Amino acid sequence: MPRPHRLRPPRNDLVDTLVLEVHGLVHDQGWLADRALERVLRRERKLWANERRTVAEAVYGLLRAQGQLDWLLGGQPELTTRYAAWLVRTGAATPAEAARRVAVPASALAGLEGADARIAAIPDPLERLAVEASLPRWIVERLVSERGEEEARALAKVVNARAPLTVRANLLVNDREALRARLAQEGVRSEPTPFSPWGLVLDGHQNAFGLASFQDGGFEIQDEGSQLIALACAARPGKLVVDACSGAGGKALALAAEMHNKGDLYALDSDPGRLEEGKRRARRAHVHNLRTRPIPAGPEAAAAVADLEGRADVVLVDAPCSGLGTLRRKPDARWRLKPDDPTRFAALQKELLGRFAALVKPGGRLVYATCAMGRTENGDVAEHAERVLGLLPAPLEALLGAERAAALGAKGNQLELFPHLHGTDGFFMAAFTRPR
């Protein structure tokens, strides 16, 4: 009787071929890693579940280690050489085995000899940390300048670890404990998130999208930090709420659940395709009060939302950003981002805040959020909201609860979340009210 696929060792020849194909799409053609992986794995219908998992883990692991591997190998190696080096550095294969598996000369891996000692001997501490953490130097410089070397090192370590699989219980279907019980019936272990009252961390071994509890709308995959941003909005039934940069609607669905499907929830975005995805997700999540509206990307957007001006009880501006807070989930982003990206995004963020603050009614609330780390896109933009736009700070303890806000380290109306401190992705939020 043949062994179940999950008990069989992965077929390395097949895994290696697919890893290199995905890595080529990312490295040579500029694909986003998750999209490239989805395309390749969707095509390979005869893959075993453990092979799919092995391919995904290898792709993300290789992208995380790319900077260090290239330094050790002395430049820009062939993709096959880089992958062979990754197999060796992770202990998945000996140098001889790795060279044979992907057909590279054994001499191509000579740079791995004494690797740890060579890295430890780098005299410049910033360069050494950049190589250790496999991060571009400019990111390390920003982290060290704002957080100090010790904390930057702790943060870099977590950024290079696999992110947890966190879900948000859909309160329109079940509360967290009911979802946890149902997941247990489906063979999935889970633990409550420490800060979000809606979240569960799954053991990560199952395909969450294939679970009946997901297909029935019982939960959404959503980082705990993202859940906390929705919680800080304090959306309530019967209110008019605007998710101004909605994208595919992850936070909008959480807002709808808080509103119990009562009231008007507008999801705005300049990408109609992402809004359509949000509508599909809303149908599965049993959300009935979501109204999607494509808007222009530039200043002409003001005319497209003129009917909402001064009417919204809550406006969430989850602004486009560098995404520096999502590096552990999107390891390829570290190689795409440029040193001037935070400054470039900050200019856009200030523009969007000015545009969408006009929708808030007197006494209403605006929550500004990013998935970035660093003052340029966060504290500086929040300061702009007060100094230039005239918004008033709204203490987060009143929105998150005093105990939760204190545990998270909120400072007045602002909160920074970090992977090494909170277990979330890197996020920022700042809450304001519009003067009466």
N, C-alpha and C positions, 0 to 999 in steps of 0.2 A: 504494500500500500504506500503510495507516494506521500512524502511529508508535506504538511501545509506550507504554502509559500512563505509565511512569516517565519518558519523554522529553517528554511533553506538559506544558505549563504548567498548573498547577491552575486550575480554573474558579472565579474569585474570587467570583462571585455565590453559588455553592453553599457555598464555604468560609466566607464572611462570615456567611451565614445560620446555619450550624451552630455557628460560634464564638459567636455571640450567643445561640443557644439554650442551649448549655452554660453560658455565663457567667450567663445568667438563672437557670438551675437552681441554680447555686452561690450567686449573690449574693442572689437573691430568695427561694429556697426552702430554702436551707441544705444543699443536697446537697454531699457530698464530690466534689471535682473529678474524681478518677479514676472514681468510680461514674457521675457524670453523663456523662462523656466516653464511657465504655463503653456506656452505654445508647443514646446518640445515634448513635455510630458503628456499633453492632451493627445498628441499624435501617436504616442507609443502605448497603445491600448493593451499590449500583452505583458507589460511590466508588472512584476510583483509589487505588492505594497511596500515591502522593505527596500526594494530597489528604488522606488520613487523617493522614499525618504532618504536613502543614501545619496542619490543624485542631488537632491535639494540641499542636504547638509554639506555636501562637497562643494557645490557652487557657492554657497554663502561663506563657507569656511575659506575657500580659495580667495574670494574677494576681500575678506577681512585681512588675510595674511599677505596680500599682494605686495604692499609696500615693503614689508620686511624681506619677503622672498626676493624681490628685485634687488634690494640692497645687498643681500648675501650673494646673489648670482652675478652682481656687477653690471646692472643696467636694465635693459628691456629684453628679457629672454623670450624665446618662442613660447607659445601658450603650452605646448606639450612639456617643455622643460619646467615651466613654472608649476604645472600640475604635478609633475613627478617630484619636484622639490617639496610641494605641500604634502604629498603622501609620506615622504620621508620625515618631515618635521612633525607630523601628527602621529607618527609611529604606525601608520597603516601599512607601510612597506619598508623594507631595507632599501638602501640605494640601488643595489643590483636588481632587486625585484621591481622597483619603481621604474628604472630605466628600461627594463625588459617589457613591462606592461604597456608603456606608451611609446616604445621604440625610439628612445633618445640615447645618445652615447653616454656611458657612465661618467665620462670625463666632464660632461656638462653640469654634473651635480657636485663638482669638486668644491665649489664655494660653500657648501654646507658643512664642511669639516671645521670643527671648532667653532660652530656658529655662535653659541651662547657666549663664549669667551670673547669673540670678536665684537659682539654687540656691547658687552659689558665694558670693553676697552675704549669705546667711543668717548673722546675727551669732552666734547660739548654736551652738557646735560640735556639741553633741548633736543639736539639731534639724536642723542641716545634714547630719549623717551619716544621720539617720533618713530624710530626704528623698532623699539620694543613693542610699541602699541600699534605699529603698522598704520600710522596716520600721517597725512601731509603735515609738514612742519608748521605751516601757518595756523592750522587748527590747534596744534599743541601750544603754540605761542599764545593764542587767544585764551585757551583754557588755563594755562599757567599764570598769565597776567591777571586773570579775573578770579581764579579759585586757588592759586598757589600750587606749587609743584606736587606736594603730597596728595592733595585732593584731585588734582588733574590725573595723577597716576592711578588713583582708585577708580576714577571715572572712566579712564581709558580701558582699564581691565574689564569693567562691566560692559562697556560698549562692544568689546570683542567676544562677549559671551552670547549664547543663544537667548533671544527674548522669550519671556513666558507667553503661553497662549491664554489670553484673558478674554472673558466674554462678559457681556452685560445682560442680565435677566430682563426680558421684555415685560414690563409691569402690566401691559395690556393683555398678557397671556398668563403669566405666573410670577410670583415673587421669587426671591433668590432661593429660599429654602425648598420651595416646590420644584424649582428647576434643578436644584442639586439632587433631590430625590429622584427625579426623572432621569437625569444623567446617570445616576448610579444603576438604575434599572437597565440602561443601555450599555452598561459596562464601563462607564467613564468615571474615574475618580476626579474630585474637584475639591478646592479649598476656597473659603471666602477671601476676598481681597481685604487688606487691612484698613483701607480708607474709604473706598466707594461702597455704599450700602447696596449696590446693585450687582457687584462683580463677583465672578468666580474664576479661579485659575485652574485650567484643566491640565491633566497629566501630559497632554501633548502627543500621545501615541496614536490617537485615532484621527481619522479625517473628519474634522468637526462639521464640514459642509455636508457630509453624507448622513449625519445623524437625523433621525426623525424629529427630534426636538428642535433642531435648527430649521428643517424644512417646514415645520408647522409654525415657525415664527417665535419660538420660545426664547431665543437669544440672538444677540448680535455679537460678532467678534469685534471687540473694542478695547483698546488699552485703558488701564485704570485711570491714567492721567486725563485722557480724553473724556472719560465718564465724569470726572470731577469738574471739568470745565462746564459740562452740561448741568451738573448739579448746582454750580455757582450761579447759573442764570436764574434759578428759582422760578422757572416757568410754571404757571398755575392755570387751572381750568378756566375757560372763559376769556382769557387774555388774548391780546394780539401780539404775536411773537415773530421776529424776523431773524432767520439764519442767513446773514448777508453774503457769506462766501461759502455756500453749502457744499459744493463739490458733490460727492455721491451720497451725501445725506446721513453720515453716521451719527453726528451730533443732533441733527434734526429729528431723527427717530427717537433719540433719548428725550428730547424736548417734548415730542408728541406724547410719549408715555407719561411724562410728568403732568401734562395737560389733560390726561385721561380722554384724549380725542375731542376735547371741548374747547372751543375758541378757534382762532385763525392762526395758522402757522405757515409763514411764507418762507420758501427756500429759494434764494436767489443765487445765480452763478452765471458767469459769462460762457460756460461750456455746456451747451444743450445736451450733449451726450452724457455727461456726468449726471445732469439732472434727471435724464431718462432712467439711468441706473438707480438713482435715488427713488424714483417712482416705483420701479420694480421691487426694490427692497421694502418700500412702504406697504405695498400690497401683501407681501409675505408677512410683514410685521403687524398686520391688521390696523394700520394707521389710516384714518379717514379724514383728518383735518389738515393734511399737508397740501399746500398749493405751490407748485413749482413755477418759477418765472425766469426765463433766460433774460439777461440784461447785457448791454454792451460793456466792454472792458474799460472804456475810457470815460472822460467827463460826461459824455452823453448819457451815461447810466442814470444820472440824476433825473432826467426827464422820464425815464422808464419806471421810476419808483415815486414819482411826484404825488401819486394818490395816497402813498403811505406816509408822507412827510408829517412829522409831529403827531403821529397816531400810535406808535408802537409802545407797548408796555415794556418789552424787552427786545433788545437787539444784540445779537451775538456777531462779532466781527472776528471770526477765526481766520486770520489773514494769511495770504500766501507768504511763505517765508523760506529761508535757506534750508530748513529741515535738519539742522544740526542736532536736534534732539532725537532724531530717529535713526541714528547711524547704526545701532545694533540690529534694527529691523531691516534697514536698507543699506547694507555695507558698501554697495557700489556708489552710493551718493558721495562718500568721502573723496572719490577720485574724479567726480564730475564738478564738484563745487569749486569756486574760485575765491581768492582772498577778498575780493571786493563785493562778493554776493551779499553779505549781511548789510552793508551800507546801501547797496542797490535796492534790496528788499525793504529796508527801513523807509526809504523815500516813498515807495508804493504803499506801505502800511499807513503812513501818515495821511496820504491822499485818501485812502479808503476810509479811515476813521472820520475824516472831515465829511466825506460824502454820506456815510451811513449814520453818523451821529444826528444828522438832520431828521432822521426817521423817528427818533426817540421823542416821546411826548414829555412835556414838563413834569418832572418828578419820576420819569421812567428810568429804566436801567440800561446801561450798555456794558457788555463784557468784551474786552479785547483779549485775544488769545493767539499764541503761536506754538508751533512745535519746534522752536529754536532754542538754543542756549546762547547766552551772551547779552550784554547790556544794549548793544546797538539796536537790536530788533525788539527788545523787551522794555527795560526800564526807561530808556531814552524816549521810546515812542509813547509810553504811558505818561511820561513827564510832558510831552507835547500835547497830549489829550487834555491835561489840566491847564497848562500855561497858555496854549494857543487856542484851543477849542472851548475852554471855559467849563469843562466837565468837572464835577465834584467827586472826590474819592468816596467809594461805598465800601465800608469795612467788610472783609470776607467772613469774619466771624458771624455776622448776621445772616450770611447766605449759606455758608457751609456748616454752621454750628460752631460754637466757641471751642468745644473740645476737639473737634476734627481740625479746625483751622490752626489751633495751637500745636497739635501733633504733627501737622504738615509743615509748620514753620512759616505760616503766612505772616506777612508784615503789612499791617493796615489793609489796604485794598489790593495788595499784590502778593503773588505766590509763584515761586519757581520750583519746579519739580525736576529731579535728577534721577537717572537710573541707579546710581550707587547709593543714594540716600533714601529714595522712596520705592524703588523697584519698578517705577513707571518709565516710560520714555521721557525725554526731556521736554517739558512744557512750561509755558508762562501764561499767567492770567492776571488781568487787572480789571476791577469792577468800578463803575462810575454811575453817577446819576446826573440827569440833566436838570439844571436849576429851574425852579418853578418861576 
